[in-house]
Amino acid sequence: MHPLTGLTGLPEAGHLVAAPYVTSQQLSTPRGEYGPAAPELAMLKKPVTTIGPPLNTLDFRITNADRAIGAHLSGEMLRRHGSSGTTVNHEFIGSAGQSFAAFLIAGLNFRLLGEANDCVGKGLCGGTVAITAGPDASLRGDVLAGNTALYGATSGELYIAGRAGERFAVRNSGALAVVEGIGQHGCEYMTAGVTVILGPAGTNLGAGMTGGLTYLLPDSIGGHDYNQQSVRLAPIEVREELWLRRVLRKHLRLTDSPRAAHLLNTGRPLSFLRVEPVQPPCTIAETWAAILARLKRPKTAAPLEVPQTVLSEEPVLM
């Protein structure tokens, strides 16, 4: 019996540390065949193939046993490139484990064809994450991400062509998010950033929200399901519609969302409502400033040169 969990059949901590996390067979998966995503060092050791300049793209298969994919990689990329502006795309297919794209830094773009568990984009700090399971999943309103997505995010972008669980964007402090439905307690304790909801929102939306802005459609929330002690509803301004259209176009480009396509092609003004704190800490333009600057930022790429310390076959435990 494991002394901490009380479960049987689990290895002892010493065996966990010694267990190989990267194998030579996993690292030799040919480009074009989705290889295992579990070893994050594989992302760094795998040869980069440029697919349509200027971005490098790497493909991997992922399972729900692959947790915190992105955290270690972000650290290695910072040690290797610093803040040089290198941009690399990573494509995944499958069901991601907890904390997919956690602490993802600027220059790392993750796109998942499938679904993810809790804590997607936890601590996101500059990276871009897109999750889709195809147009049909978007139209059905499939849940593609678990609870507490974007927990504590400070910057970056998250696009989900489907619904997410409860406490979406809890403690979001600067990230941009587009999602097509959320559970209860969305945008809880949010202090900055922008969230766009293209589907239903659960009760208690915006509880403890002191900053940032949330946008939703009139039929996304029923009656007084938002937290009236913390937030209020207001119609959007013309400039906000222009900004939201820019965000929806990127959501469409990254996820092929039919919901975004419909909103952009109706030929009518967007009917979003703005959810804002009852005492906004700054103006609407100030809230959007960092988001708009990021959306205008050009993408650059550089060849991945992996340091020898990363090429070692030492096991890595996440």
N, C-alpha and C positions, 0 to 999 in steps of 0.2 A: 504494500500500500504506500502510495506517495505521501510523505509527511506533511506536505503543504496543502494538497488538494483533496486528499482522502481517496483518490482514485487508484485502481489497481492497473497493472500493466504499463505504467509509465516508466520511462528510464530515469535513473537518478541524474541529478544536475551535472555530475562529472561526465557522465556519458553524453549528455546533451552538448556540452562544450566540445567534446572530442569528436562528435558526429560530423562527417564531411558535409559541408553545405554546398560545395561546388564540385562537380565531377568532370573529368575530361570529356566524357561522352556528352554531357549536357552542353559543354562549351563548344562542341564541334558541330552543332546543329546547322545545316546549311541555310543560307539566306533564302527566304521565300517559304520555308516550312516553319510554322510557329513553334519555336523551341520553348523549353521550360523557362518560366520567369522566376522561379524560386531563388536561384542564385543571382543576386544583384550584380555581383562582379562579372557575370556573363555579359551583362549589358555593356560593360566597359571593355571586356576582352574581345567581344565579337567584332569582326571587321565591319566597318561602316560602309554602307552602300548609299550613295546619294541618289535620291529619287526626286527628280524635278528640283532644280536649284531654287532657293539657297539652302534647303533644310536637309540634314541627314536623318534617315529613318531606320529604326531597328524594330523587328517584329518578334513577339514572344507569345507563347501560350501561358495562361495563368490559371491557377486553381485557388480554391478557398483556403488552401494550406499556405499560400503565399501572403504573408502579412507584412505590413509596413513597407511595401515596395515603393521605393522612392526616397526613403529617409537616408539610407546608407549611400545610395547613389548620389544624392544631393551633396552629402559631405565630401565624397570623393571628387565630384566635379568642382566644388569650391576649392579644394586643395590643389587640383590640377590646373584649373583655368582662372580661379578667382572670379572677379566680376567682369570678365573680358567680353561678354556679350555672345558667347558661343551658344548656338541653338541646335538642339537635337530632338527629334520626334521619336517617341516610343509607342508602338502599336501593340495592343494586347487583345487576345481573344479568350473568353472563358468567364469564370466567376471569381472575382478577386476576393481575397481575404480581408480581414480588418485593416483599417488605416491605409487603404490604397492611396498612393500619392501623398502620404504624410510628409509634411515639411518640404514639399517640392519647391525648388528654387527657380528663379528666373532663368530662362533658357532651356528648361526641361519641359517638354510638352507630352503629356500622356493622353492617349486615346484608347478607350476600352470598348470593344464590341462584345457586350454581354451585360453583366451586373456586378455589383460590388456590395460588400458587407458594411458594417458600421464604420463611422469615422472617416469617410472619404475626405481627402484634403485637409485632414487635421493639421493645424499649424501651417497651412499653406503660406508660403512666403515668396511669391513671385511666379510660380509655375502655372501652367495652363492644363486643365483636365477636362476631357470630354468623354461622356459615357452615352452609348446608344446601343439599342438592340434592334434597330431597324424601324422603318416608318410604321409598320403594323403595331409594334409595341408602344410607340408613342400614341397612336390613336386609341389603343385599348386602355391606356393609362397604367401600363405595367410599372411596378415598383422596381427601380433599377439601382437604388442606393439605400442603405440602411439608416440607422439613427445617427444623430449628432454629426452630420456632414459639415465640414468647414469649421469645426470647433476651434476657436482661437485663431483663425486665419488672419493674417496681417496684410496680405496683398496677393495678387494672382487672380485667376479666372476659373470658374467651374461651370460647365454646361452639361445638363442632364436631359436627354430626350425621353423623359419618363418621370415617374414620381420618386420622392424620397420619403424617408420615415420621419419620426418625431424629432423635435428640437433641431430642425434644419438651420444652419448658419448661427448656431448658438455661440455667443461671444465673438461673432465676426467683427473684426476690427479694421477692415479695409479691402476685402476681396469683392470681386464681382461674381454674381451667381445667377444662372438662369436654370429654372427647374419647372417641371410641368405638373406639379402637385406636391403637397407636403402634408405631414401629419400634424399633430398637436404641438403647441408651444414653439412654433416657428419663429426665427429671428429673436429668440430670447436673449436678453442682456446684450444685444448688438450695440456697438459703439461707433462703427464707421462702415463704409462700403455701401454697395448697392445690391439688392436682391430683386429678381424679377420672377414672378410666379405666373405660369401660363395655365394653371389648372386649379383644382380645389385646394383650399387651405384649411387646416384643422383649427380647433378652438384655441383660444388664448394666444393668438398671434401677437407678437410684439411685447410680451410681458417683460418689463424691466429694460426695454429698449431706450437708450439714451442718446443714440447717434446713428448715422446712416439713414438710408431710405429703402423702402420696399415698395414694389409696384405689383399690382394684381388687377385682374379683370373684375368687373362688377359682380359677375356671377360666381367668382371664386370663393367668396366668403358670405356666409348667410347671416343676415341680421346683425347682431352685436357680438359675433364670435371673436372679435379682436379684443385685446386688453385695453379698455377705455381709460384706465388709470395711467397708462404709459404712452399710448399712441392715439392718433386721430387720423381720419381719412380726409383727403382733399383731391380735387380734380387736378390733372397734370397741366402744365403750361406747354406752349408751342415748342419751346426749346427742348423740353423734356421728351416730347414726342420724337424729335429729331435724334436725340441721343438714344432713345429706346429702339428706334429703327436700326440704328447702327449696331446695337447689341444683338437684336434679333437676326440681322443679316449674318453676324458671326456665328450665332447659335445654329442657324440653318446650314452654314458652310461646314461646320465641324460635326454636326450630328444628323444632317438631312432631316430635320424635324418637320413633319407636315403641319404641325400647329404653328410654328414660326412662319412657314410658307403661307399659310392661310391668312395670318394677321398682316403680313406684308403685301399680299396681293388682293385684298378686299377692295382697294380703291377708296376706302373711307378712313377718317382719322382714327387713330388708336384710342380705345375707350378705357385706358388704364386709370386706376385710382392710385394716388400716392399715399403710402402709410408712413407717417413721420412722427417723431417724438412730440409730445405735447409741449415740450420746451426745447426746440431744436438748438443744438450747440453752435451751429454755423448755417450759412446760407445753402440753398440748393446747389448753386454753382460751385461752392467750395467743397461740398460733398462729392460732386461729380468730377472735380478737377483731376484728381489722380487717376480715376478710371479712364477719362477721355484721353489723358496724356499717354496712358498705356496702350489704348486702342490705336492711337496714331503712330506708335513707335515702330520703326522699320525692323524687320527680322534680318538677322545676320547669322552666318554659320562659319565654323572653322573646323578643320580636320580634327578628329579625336586622336590624340597621341596619349597612350596610356602609360603612366610611369611604371617602372619595373616593380615597385612595391605592390602595385595592384595586380601584376601578372603572376604573383606567387600562388601556389596551390594550397596555401593555408586555409583551413576551414573558417567560415564566417558564420556567426550565429546572430540572427536578428532578434 
